Amino acid sequence: MDTASLLRDFAFSKYESSCYLALVANHPSNGSQLSKLSGISRSRIYDVLRSLKRKKLVFEIEKGLYVPLQFEEMKKRLRSQFESNLAVLEEQLSAHLNESDYEYLLTLKGRGHVLSKAVDMIESANQELYVRVFPETWKYLEKGLERAADRGVGIRLVSMGKMPLVYDIQVIHPDPEGIEEKIGGESFDIVTDRSEALVGIFERGKEDLSPIIWTRNRWFVIANRDSLRHDFYHYFLDKIYEDKESLTDRDKMIYEFIKRDD
């Protein structure tokens, strides 16, 4: 998006944005110069300048000679105006909210869109995060998970592939390659504070078309949280019965935690 279009998002008209940008690049300037620089006709340029002067975005420093409001000052003003308008909107919408027990399931598509939502969920987590992802996806979420852990959020991670053991409650899922082949793609699951879930499968070759479900539906969230908890048990059973190995002290600690965490 070009600069003029961005300015129009902040209530600049098409002519105002063109005039302001021309003045930012060449000031001080008079109306005739600005008409040539901006492409606005001379019959119109002075109306545009008067409008910008009323908004205190342009100043006449002497007869017929103009300068723009400095960008830093304009930025402060726009931010203040935006926050003020947002507060008014929040107040007005809150008065019209219809309380409902209906909890819907929202379908998200596009890997970037889904990961952006995942980052938002991680940033807003207060108590716990159950996460089941492949290592490459974890790298994208790593910083957010680190910040969550630093503020006391418990991370319970099932890695669908080999990666460092970063969190106290973390295991590597047995045979992730076999699961990926079986389900035809990359599973993706995040459950936050027992209240919000983002789950689905990025189908191989159709990652940006794969539907990923987001919801606050209580029973959907509980079911998916339990699915992640049972993957920890899968890890323990595979280690004992398939690999014929004993559980380490760390494994036993995780087992006791997951057993209590219902």
ChimeraX commands (.cxc) that place a marker at each C-alpha (Angstrom):
marker #1 position 0.00,0.00,0.00 radius 0.5
marker #1 position 1.41,3.42,-0.97 radius 0.5
marker #1 position 1.82,6.33,1.44 radius 0.5
marker #1 position -1.09,8.31,0.03 radius 0.5
marker #1 position -3.42,5.34,0.54 radius 0.5
marker #1 position -2.19,4.95,4.12 radius 0.5
marker #1 position -2.92,8.61,4.82 radius 0.5
marker #1 position -6.45,8.19,3.45 radius 0.5
marker #1 position -6.98,5.52,6.10 radius 0.5
marker #1 position -6.44,8.33,8.62 radius 0.5
marker #1 position -9.23,10.52,7.19 radius 0.5
marker #1 position -7.12,12.41,4.65 radius 0.5
marker #1 position -8.94,13.03,1.39 radius 0.5
marker #1 position -7.22,12.06,-1.85 radius 0.5
marker #1 position -6.21,15.69,-2.51 radius 0.5
marker #1 position -5.16,16.30,1.12 radius 0.5
marker #1 position -2.83,13.31,1.12 radius 0.5
marker #1 position -1.26,14.38,-2.21 radius 0.5
marker #1 position -0.82,17.97,-1.04 radius 0.5
marker #1 position 0.60,16.99,2.36 radius 0.5
marker #1 position 3.12,14.57,0.84 radius 0.5
marker #1 position 4.23,17.15,-1.71 radius 0.5
marker #1 position 4.75,19.67,1.09 radius 0.5
marker #1 position 6.65,17.18,3.26 radius 0.5
marker #1 position 9.06,16.61,0.37 radius 0.5
marker #1 position 9.39,20.30,-0.56 radius 0.5
marker #1 position 8.88,22.95,2.10 radius 0.5
marker #1 position 8.34,25.75,2.45 radius 0.5
marker #1 position 6.28,26.00,-0.75 radius 0.5
marker #1 position 3.57,28.26,-2.11 radius 0.5
marker #1 position 0.30,27.22,-3.67 radius 0.5
marker #1 position 1.55,27.43,-7.23 radius 0.5
marker #1 position 4.52,25.19,-6.46 radius 0.5
marker #1 position 2.34,22.70,-4.60 radius 0.5
marker #1 position -0.09,22.56,-7.50 radius 0.5
marker #1 position 2.72,21.42,-9.81 radius 0.5
marker #1 position 4.28,19.05,-7.27 radius 0.5
marker #1 position 1.03,17.37,-6.26 radius 0.5
marker #1 position -0.81,17.38,-9.57 radius 0.5
marker #1 position -3.73,19.25,-8.00 radius 0.5
marker #1 position -5.13,22.05,-10.16 radius 0.5
marker #1 position -4.44,25.65,-9.07 radius 0.5
marker #1 position -8.19,26.25,-8.81 radius 0.5
marker #1 position -8.35,23.49,-6.17 radius 0.5
marker #1 position -5.04,23.68,-4.33 radius 0.5
marker #1 position -5.99,26.59,-2.07 radius 0.5
marker #1 position -9.19,24.87,-0.90 radius 0.5
marker #1 position -7.07,21.84,0.00 radius 0.5
marker #1 position -4.54,24.00,1.86 radius 0.5
marker #1 position -7.34,25.72,3.81 radius 0.5
marker #1 position -8.71,22.31,4.81 radius 0.5
marker #1 position -5.28,21.14,5.98 radius 0.5
marker #1 position -4.78,24.41,7.89 radius 0.5
marker #1 position -8.11,23.88,9.70 radius 0.5
marker #1 position -6.89,20.43,10.72 radius 0.5
marker #1 position -3.59,22.00,11.84 radius 0.5
marker #1 position -1.65,19.71,9.52 radius 0.5
marker #1 position -0.27,22.60,7.46 radius 0.5
marker #1 position 0.85,26.05,8.63 radius 0.5
marker #1 position 1.22,29.31,6.74 radius 0.5
marker #1 position 4.51,30.76,7.99 radius 0.5
marker #1 position 4.16,33.94,5.94 radius 0.5
marker #1 position 1.76,35.19,3.31 radius 0.5
marker #1 position 1.29,32.36,0.78 radius 0.5
marker #1 position 4.14,30.16,2.07 radius 0.5
marker #1 position 3.35,26.83,3.74 radius 0.5
marker #1 position 5.08,24.16,5.83 radius 0.5
marker #1 position 3.73,20.76,7.03 radius 0.5
marker #1 position 3.17,19.62,10.60 radius 0.5
marker #1 position 6.25,17.58,11.54 radius 0.5
marker #1 position 5.69,13.84,11.18 radius 0.5
marker #1 position 6.43,13.06,14.84 radius 0.5
marker #1 position 3.75,15.52,15.94 radius 0.5
marker #1 position 1.28,14.19,13.40 radius 0.5
marker #1 position 1.96,10.65,14.59 radius 0.5
marker #1 position 1.22,11.60,18.22 radius 0.5
marker #1 position -1.99,13.34,17.18 radius 0.5
marker #1 position -3.23,10.45,15.03 radius 0.5
marker #1 position -2.45,7.92,17.76 radius 0.5
marker #1 position -4.28,9.97,20.36 radius 0.5
marker #1 position -7.25,10.43,18.06 radius 0.5
marker #1 position -7.36,6.73,17.20 radius 0.5
marker #1 position -7.23,5.66,20.86 radius 0.5
marker #1 position -9.92,8.18,21.77 radius 0.5
marker #1 position -12.20,7.01,18.97 radius 0.5
marker #1 position -11.57,3.37,19.89 radius 0.5
marker #1 position -12.54,4.06,23.52 radius 0.5
marker #1 position -15.79,5.72,22.40 radius 0.5
marker #1 position -16.52,2.82,20.04 radius 0.5
marker #1 position -15.89,0.28,22.81 radius 0.5
marker #1 position -18.24,2.13,25.15 radius 0.5
marker #1 position -20.99,2.38,22.56 radius 0.5
marker #1 position -20.72,-1.23,21.40 radius 0.5
marker #1 position -20.66,-2.52,24.97 radius 0.5
marker #1 position -24.04,-0.91,25.52 radius 0.5
marker #1 position -25.46,-2.97,22.64 radius 0.5
marker #1 position -23.87,-6.33,23.37 radius 0.5
marker #1 position -26.32,-9.20,23.40 radius 0.5
marker #1 position -25.23,-11.75,26.00 radius 0.5
marker #1 position -25.49,-15.25,24.58 radius 0.5
marker #1 position -24.47,-18.78,25.54 radius 0.5
marker #1 position -23.89,-19.61,21.89 radius 0.5
marker #1 position -20.29,-20.61,21.27 radius 0.5
marker #1 position -19.36,-20.88,17.63 radius 0.5
marker #1 position -16.54,-22.59,15.75 radius 0.5
marker #1 position -14.65,-20.32,13.39 radius 0.5
marker #1 position -12.73,-21.70,10.41 radius 0.5
marker #1 position -9.40,-20.03,9.63 radius 0.5
marker #1 position -7.43,-20.59,6.44 radius 0.5
marker #1 position -3.93,-19.58,5.42 radius 0.5
marker #1 position -0.88,-20.66,7.38 radius 0.5
marker #1 position 0.15,-17.07,8.10 radius 0.5
marker #1 position -3.32,-16.20,9.38 radius 0.5
marker #1 position -3.42,-19.27,11.62 radius 0.5
marker #1 position 0.05,-18.66,13.06 radius 0.5
marker #1 position -0.81,-15.02,13.71 radius 0.5
marker #1 position -3.87,-16.16,15.68 radius 0.5
marker #1 position -1.70,-18.66,17.56 radius 0.5
marker #1 position 0.73,-15.90,18.54 radius 0.5
marker #1 position -2.20,-13.79,19.82 radius 0.5
marker #1 position -3.45,-16.71,21.92 radius 0.5
marker #1 position -0.01,-17.33,23.38 radius 0.5
marker #1 position 0.44,-13.64,24.23 radius 0.5
marker #1 position -2.90,-13.55,26.06 radius 0.5
marker #1 position -2.42,-16.81,28.00 radius 0.5
marker #1 position -2.45,-16.45,31.79 radius 0.5
marker #1 position -2.21,-19.97,33.23 radius 0.5
marker #1 position -1.41,-22.78,30.82 radius 0.5
marker #1 position -0.71,-23.64,27.21 radius 0.5
marker #1 position -1.10,-27.14,25.79 radius 0.5
marker #1 position 0.72,-27.24,22.46 radius 0.5
marker #1 position 1.22,-29.96,19.84 radius 0.5
marker #1 position 3.25,-28.81,16.85 radius 0.5
marker #1 position 6.03,-29.83,14.50 radius 0.5
marker #1 position 9.51,-28.40,15.20 radius 0.5
marker #1 position 9.49,-25.91,12.30 radius 0.5
marker #1 position 6.22,-24.45,13.52 radius 0.5
marker #1 position 7.53,-24.35,17.08 radius 0.5
marker #1 position 10.41,-22.14,15.89 radius 0.5
marker #1 position 7.87,-19.57,14.73 radius 0.5
marker #1 position 6.10,-19.66,18.12 radius 0.5
marker #1 position 9.25,-20.02,20.24 radius 0.5
marker #1 position 9.65,-16.37,21.28 radius 0.5
marker #1 position 6.01,-16.05,22.26 radius 0.5
marker #1 position 6.17,-19.26,24.29 radius 0.5
marker #1 position 9.33,-18.01,25.98 radius 0.5
marker #1 position 7.58,-14.78,26.99 radius 0.5
marker #1 position 4.60,-16.77,28.26 radius 0.5
marker #1 position 6.86,-18.98,30.37 radius 0.5
marker #1 position 8.64,-15.90,31.76 radius 0.5
marker #1 position 5.32,-14.52,33.04 radius 0.5
marker #1 position 4.48,-17.80,34.75 radius 0.5
marker #1 position 2.36,-19.60,32.15 radius 0.5
marker #1 position 2.80,-23.38,32.26 radius 0.5
marker #1 position 3.89,-24.82,28.90 radius 0.5
marker #1 position 2.92,-28.44,28.14 radius 0.5
marker #1 position 4.37,-29.29,24.75 radius 0.5
marker #1 position 4.15,-32.38,22.57 radius 0.5
marker #1 position 6.76,-32.05,19.82 radius 0.5
marker #1 position 5.97,-33.85,16.58 radius 0.5
marker #1 position 9.66,-34.42,15.88 radius 0.5
marker #1 position 13.08,-34.11,17.46 radius 0.5
marker #1 position 13.86,-30.77,19.10 radius 0.5
marker #1 position 15.58,-29.53,22.28 radius 0.5
marker #1 position 13.83,-30.20,25.58 radius 0.5
marker #1 position 13.04,-26.58,26.44 radius 0.5
marker #1 position 10.11,-26.92,28.85 radius 0.5
marker #1 position 9.65,-28.92,32.05 radius 0.5
marker #1 position 6.51,-30.59,30.70 radius 0.5
marker #1 position 7.57,-31.65,27.21 radius 0.5
marker #1 position 7.86,-34.92,25.28 radius 0.5
marker #1 position 8.62,-35.95,21.71 radius 0.5
marker #1 position 5.76,-37.83,20.09 radius 0.5
marker #1 position 6.60,-41.39,18.98 radius 0.5
marker #1 position 6.89,-41.86,15.20 radius 0.5
marker #1 position 5.86,-38.36,14.05 radius 0.5
marker #1 position 6.77,-39.21,10.43 radius 0.5
marker #1 position 4.33,-42.12,10.47 radius 0.5
marker #1 position 1.58,-39.91,11.87 radius 0.5
marker #1 position 2.19,-37.22,9.27 radius 0.5
marker #1 position 1.94,-39.84,6.55 radius 0.5
marker #1 position -1.21,-41.32,8.09 radius 0.5
marker #1 position -3.09,-38.03,8.48 radius 0.5
marker #1 position -1.71,-36.52,5.27 radius 0.5
marker #1 position -0.18,-33.43,6.77 radius 0.5
marker #1 position 0.98,-31.51,9.81 radius 0.5
marker #1 position -1.16,-31.50,12.93 radius 0.5
marker #1 position -1.45,-28.19,14.74 radius 0.5
marker #1 position -2.99,-27.81,18.20 radius 0.5
marker #1 position -2.98,-25.06,20.82 radius 0.5
marker #1 position -5.27,-24.95,23.86 radius 0.5
marker #1 position -5.09,-21.90,26.13 radius 0.5
marker #1 position -6.22,-21.62,29.76 radius 0.5
marker #1 position -8.86,-24.36,29.28 radius 0.5
marker #1 position -10.91,-21.74,27.44 radius 0.5
marker #1 position -9.71,-21.40,23.84 radius 0.5
marker #1 position -8.56,-23.85,21.16 radius 0.5
marker #1 position -6.95,-23.60,17.73 radius 0.5
marker #1 position -6.69,-27.03,16.11 radius 0.5
marker #1 position -6.49,-28.74,12.76 radius 0.5
marker #1 position -4.22,-30.23,10.12 radius 0.5
marker #1 position -2.19,-28.38,7.50 radius 0.5
marker #1 position -2.81,-30.78,4.65 radius 0.5
marker #1 position 0.34,-31.53,2.67 radius 0.5
marker #1 position 0.45,-29.39,-0.48 radius 0.5
marker #1 position -2.66,-27.46,0.58 radius 0.5
marker #1 position -1.38,-25.69,3.69 radius 0.5
marker #1 position -3.01,-22.36,2.82 radius 0.5
marker #1 position -6.36,-23.98,2.03 radius 0.5
marker #1 position -6.58,-26.27,5.05 radius 0.5
marker #1 position -9.35,-25.35,7.52 radius 0.5
marker #1 position -8.10,-24.80,11.07 radius 0.5
marker #1 position -10.74,-24.47,13.78 radius 0.5
marker #1 position -10.72,-21.75,16.45 radius 0.5
marker #1 position -13.28,-21.78,19.23 radius 0.5
marker #1 position -14.14,-21.04,22.84 radius 0.5
marker #1 position -16.76,-23.79,22.89 radius 0.5
marker #1 position -16.25,-25.42,26.28 radius 0.5
marker #1 position -16.70,-29.06,25.23 radius 0.5
marker #1 position -14.56,-28.69,22.12 radius 0.5
marker #1 position -11.79,-27.11,24.21 radius 0.5
marker #1 position -11.96,-29.84,26.88 radius 0.5
marker #1 position -11.93,-32.63,24.27 radius 0.5
marker #1 position -8.87,-31.22,22.51 radius 0.5
marker #1 position -7.06,-30.54,25.76 radius 0.5
marker #1 position -7.62,-34.19,26.74 radius 0.5
marker #1 position -6.35,-35.28,23.31 radius 0.5
marker #1 position -3.08,-33.49,24.00 radius 0.5
marker #1 position -2.87,-34.95,27.53 radius 0.5
marker #1 position -3.29,-38.44,26.11 radius 0.5
marker #1 position -0.38,-37.89,23.73 radius 0.5
marker #1 position 1.82,-37.70,26.82 radius 0.5
marker #1 position 0.53,-41.14,27.85 radius 0.5
marker #1 position 1.23,-42.36,24.32 radius 0.5
marker #1 position 4.85,-41.31,24.83 radius 0.5
marker #1 position 5.10,-43.23,28.13 radius 0.5
marker #1 position 3.49,-46.40,26.74 radius 0.5
marker #1 position 5.63,-46.38,23.62 radius 0.5
marker #1 position 8.80,-45.99,25.65 radius 0.5
marker #1 position 7.91,-48.84,28.02 radius 0.5
marker #1 position 6.27,-51.37,25.67 radius 0.5
marker #1 position 7.76,-50.61,22.27 radius 0.5
marker #1 position 11.28,-49.46,23.13 radius 0.5
marker #1 position 11.51,-51.59,26.30 radius 0.5
marker #1 position 13.02,-48.68,28.21 radius 0.5
marker #1 position 12.44,-47.52,31.76 radius 0.5
marker #1 position 11.01,-44.13,32.51 radius 0.5
marker #1 position 13.59,-41.61,33.66 radius 0.5
marker #1 position 13.09,-39.46,36.73 radius 0.5
marker #1 position 12.07,-36.65,34.41 radius 0.5
marker #1 position 9.54,-38.92,32.67 radius 0.5
marker #1 position 8.07,-39.91,36.04 radius 0.5
marker #1 position 7.74,-36.27,37.06 radius 0.5
marker #1 position 5.88,-35.48,33.82 radius 0.5
marker #1 position 3.68,-38.56,34.24 radius 0.5
marker #1 position 2.63,-37.55,37.76 radius 0.5
marker #1 position 1.95,-34.00,36.60 radius 0.5
marker #1 position -0.20,-35.04,33.63 radius 0.5
marker #1 position -2.12,-37.56,35.77 radius 0.5
marker #1 position -3.02,-34.78,38.25 radius 0.5
marker #1 position -3.69,-32.16,35.60 radius 0.5
marker #1 position -7.27,-33.09,34.69 radius 0.5
marker link #1:1,2 radius 0.2
marker link #1:2,3 radius 0.2
marker link #1:3,4 radius 0.2
marker link #1:4,5 radius 0.2
marker link #1:5,6 radius 0.2
marker link #1:6,7 radius 0.2
marker link #1:7,8 radius 0.2
marker link #1:8,9 radius 0.2
marker link #1:9,10 radius 0.2
marker link #1:10,11 radius 0.2
marker link #1:11,12 radius 0.2
marker link #1:12,13 radius 0.2
marker link #1:13,14 radius 0.2
marker link #1:14,15 radius 0.2
marker link #1:15,16 radius 0.2
marker link #1:16,17 radius 0.2
marker link #1:17,18 radius 0.2
marker link #1:18,19 radius 0.2
marker link #1:19,20 radius 0.2
marker link #1:20,21 radius 0.2
marker link #1:21,22 radius 0.2
marker link #1:22,23 radius 0.2
marker link #1:23,24 radius 0.2
marker link #1:24,25 radius 0.2
marker link #1:25,26 radius 0.2
marker link #1:26,27 radius 0.2
marker link #1:27,28 radius 0.2
marker link #1:28,29 radius 0.2
marker link #1:29,30 radius 0.2
marker link #1:30,31 radius 0.2
marker link #1:31,32 radius 0.2
marker link #1:32,33 radius 0.2
marker link #1:33,34 radius 0.2
marker link #1:34,35 radius 0.2
marker link #1:35,36 radius 0.2
marker link #1:36,37 radius 0.2
marker link #1:37,38 radius 0.2
marker link #1:38,39 radius 0.2
marker link #1:39,40 radius 0.2
marker link #1:40,41 radius 0.2
marker link #1:41,42 radius 0.2
marker link #1:42,43 radius 0.2
marker link #1:43,44 radius 0.2
marker link #1:44,45 radius 0.2
marker link #1:45,46 radius 0.2
marker link #1:46,47 radius 0.2
marker link #1:47,48 radius 0.2
marker link #1:48,49 radius 0.2
marker link #1:49,50 radius 0.2
marker link #1:50,51 radius 0.2
marker link #1:51,52 radius 0.2
marker link #1:52,53 radius 0.2
marker link #1:53,54 radius 0.2
marker link #1:54,55 radius 0.2
marker link #1:55,56 radius 0.2
marker link #1:56,57 radius 0.2
marker link #1:57,58 radius 0.2
marker link #1:58,59 radius 0.2
marker link #1:59,60 radius 0.2
marker link #1:60,61 radius 0.2
marker link #1:61,62 radius 0.2
marker link #1:62,63 radius 0.2
marker link #1:63,64 radius 0.2
marker link #1:64,65 radius 0.2
marker link #1:65,66 radius 0.2
marker link #1:66,67 radius 0.2
marker link #1:67,68 radius 0.2
marker link #1:68,69 radius 0.2
marker link #1:69,70 radius 0.2
marker link #1:70,71 radius 0.2
marker link #1:71,72 radius 0.2
marker link #1:72,73 radius 0.2
marker link #1:73,74 radius 0.2
marker link #1:74,75 radius 0.2
marker link #1:75,76 radius 0.2
marker link #1:76,77 radius 0.2
marker link #1:77,78 radius 0.2
marker link #1:78,79 radius 0.2
marker link #1:79,80 radius 0.2
marker link #1:80,81 radius 0.2
marker link #1:81,82 radius 0.2
marker link #1:82,83 radius 0.2
marker link #1:83,84 radius 0.2
marker link #1:84,85 radius 0.2
marker link #1:85,86 radius 0.2
marker link #1:86,87 radius 0.2
marker link #1:87,88 radius 0.2
marker link #1:88,89 radius 0.2
marker link #1:89,90 radius 0.2
marker link #1:90,91 radius 0.2
marker link #1:91,92 radius 0.2
marker link #1:92,93 radius 0.2
marker link #1:93,94 radius 0.2
marker link #1:94,95 radius 0.2
marker link #1:95,96 radius 0.2
marker link #1:96,97 radius 0.2
marker link #1:97,98 radius 0.2
marker link #1:98,99 radius 0.2
marker link #1:99,100 radius 0.2
marker link #1:100,101 radius 0.2
marker link #1:101,102 radius 0.2
marker link #1:102,103 radius 0.2
marker link #1:103,104 radius 0.2
marker link #1:104,105 radius 0.2
marker link #1:105,106 radius 0.2
marker link #1:106,107 radius 0.2
marker link #1:107,108 radius 0.2
marker link #1:108,109 radius 0.2
marker link #1:109,110 radius 0.2
marker link #1:110,111 radius 0.2
marker link #1:111,112 radius 0.2
marker link #1:112,113 radius 0.2
marker link #1:113,114 radius 0.2
marker link #1:114,115 radius 0.2
marker link #1:115,116 radius 0.2
marker link #1:116,117 radius 0.2
marker link #1:117,118 radius 0.2
marker link #1:118,119 radius 0.2
marker link #1:119,120 radius 0.2
marker link #1:120,121 radius 0.2
marker link #1:121,122 radius 0.2
marker link #1:122,123 radius 0.2
marker link #1:123,124 radius 0.2
marker link #1:124,125 radius 0.2
marker link #1:125,126 radius 0.2
marker link #1:126,127 radius 0.2
marker link #1:127,128 radius 0.2
marker link #1:128,129 radius 0.2
marker link #1:129,130 radius 0.2
marker link #1:130,131 radius 0.2
marker link #1:131,132 radius 0.2
marker link #1:132,133 radius 0.2
marker link #1:133,134 radius 0.2
marker link #1:134,135 radius 0.2
marker link #1:135,136 radius 0.2
marker link #1:136,137 radius 0.2
marker link #1:137,138 radius 0.2
marker link #1:138,139 radius 0.2
marker link #1:139,140 radius 0.2
marker link #1:140,141 radius 0.2
marker link #1:141,142 radius 0.2
marker link #1:142,143 radius 0.2
marker link #1:143,144 radius 0.2
marker link #1:144,145 radius 0.2
marker link #1:145,146 radius 0.2
marker link #1:146,147 radius 0.2
marker link #1:147,148 radius 0.2
marker link #1:148,149 radius 0.2
marker link #1:149,150 radius 0.2
marker link #1:150,151 radius 0.2
marker link #1:151,152 radius 0.2
marker link #1:152,153 radius 0.2
marker link #1:153,154 radius 0.2
marker link #1:154,155 radius 0.2
marker link #1:155,156 radius 0.2
marker link #1:156,157 radius 0.2
marker link #1:157,158 radius 0.2
marker link #1:158,159 radius 0.2
marker link #1:159,160 radius 0.2
marker link #1:160,161 radius 0.2
marker link #1:161,162 radius 0.2
marker link #1:162,163 radius 0.2
marker link #1:163,164 radius 0.2
marker link #1:164,165 radius 0.2
marker link #1:165,166 radius 0.2
marker link #1:166,167 radius 0.2
marker link #1:167,168 radius 0.2
marker link #1:168,169 radius 0.2
marker link #1:169,170 radius 0.2
marker link #1:170,171 radius 0.2
marker link #1:171,172 radius 0.2
marker link #1:172,173 radius 0.2
marker link #1:173,174 radius 0.2
marker link #1:174,175 radius 0.2
marker link #1:175,176 radius 0.2
marker link #1:176,177 radius 0.2
marker link #1:177,178 radius 0.2
marker link #1:178,179 radius 0.2
marker link #1:179,180 radius 0.2
marker link #1:180,181 radius 0.2
marker link #1:181,182 radius 0.2
marker link #1:182,183 radius 0.2
marker link #1:183,184 radius 0.2
marker link #1:184,185 radius 0.2
marker link #1:185,186 radius 0.2
marker link #1:186,187 radius 0.2
marker link #1:187,188 radius 0.2
marker link #1:188,189 radius 0.2
marker link #1:189,190 radius 0.2
marker link #1:190,191 radius 0.2
marker link #1:191,192 radius 0.2
marker link #1:192,193 radius 0.2
marker link #1:193,194 radius 0.2
marker link #1:194,195 radius 0.2
marker link #1:195,196 radius 0.2
marker link #1:196,197 radius 0.2
marker link #1:197,198 radius 0.2
marker link #1:198,199 radius 0.2
marker link #1:199,200 radius 0.2
marker link #1:200,201 radius 0.2
marker link #1:201,202 radius 0.2
marker link #1:202,203 radius 0.2
marker link #1:203,204 radius 0.2
marker link #1:204,205 radius 0.2
marker link #1:205,206 radius 0.2
marker link #1:206,207 radius 0.2
marker link #1:207,208 radius 0.2
marker link #1:208,209 radius 0.2
marker link #1:209,210 radius 0.2
marker link #1:210,211 radius 0.2
marker link #1:211,212 radius 0.2
marker link #1:212,213 radius 0.2
marker link #1:213,214 radius 0.2
marker link #1:214,215 radius 0.2
marker link #1:215,216 radius 0.2
marker link #1:216,217 radius 0.2
marker link #1:217,218 radius 0.2
marker link #1:218,219 radius 0.2
marker link #1:219,220 radius 0.2
marker link #1:220,221 radius 0.2
marker link #1:221,222 radius 0.2
marker link #1:222,223 radius 0.2
marker link #1:223,224 radius 0.2
marker link #1:224,225 radius 0.2
marker link #1:225,226 radius 0.2
marker link #1:226,227 radius 0.2
marker link #1:227,228 radius 0.2
marker link #1:228,229 radius 0.2
marker link #1:229,230 radius 0.2
marker link #1:230,231 radius 0.2
marker link #1:231,232 radius 0.2
marker link #1:232,233 radius 0.2
marker link #1:233,234 radius 0.2
marker link #1:234,235 radius 0.2
marker link #1:235,236 radius 0.2
marker link #1:236,237 radius 0.2
marker link #1:237,238 radius 0.2
marker link #1:238,239 radius 0.2
marker link #1:239,240 radius 0.2
marker link #1:240,241 radius 0.2
marker link #1:241,242 radius 0.2
marker link #1:242,243 radius 0.2
marker link #1:243,244 radius 0.2
marker link #1:244,245 radius 0.2
marker link #1:245,246 radius 0.2
marker link #1:246,247 radius 0.2
marker link #1:247,248 radius 0.2
marker link #1:248,249 radius 0.2
marker link #1:249,250 radius 0.2
marker link #1:250,251 radius 0.2
marker link #1:251,252 radius 0.2
marker link #1:252,253 radius 0.2
marker link #1:253,254 radius 0.2
marker link #1:254,255 radius 0.2
marker link #1:255,256 radius 0.2
marker link #1:256,257 radius 0.2
marker link #1:257,258 radius 0.2
marker link #1:258,259 radius 0.2
marker link #1:259,260 radius 0.2
marker link #1:260,261 radius 0.2
marker link #1:261,262 radius 0.2
view
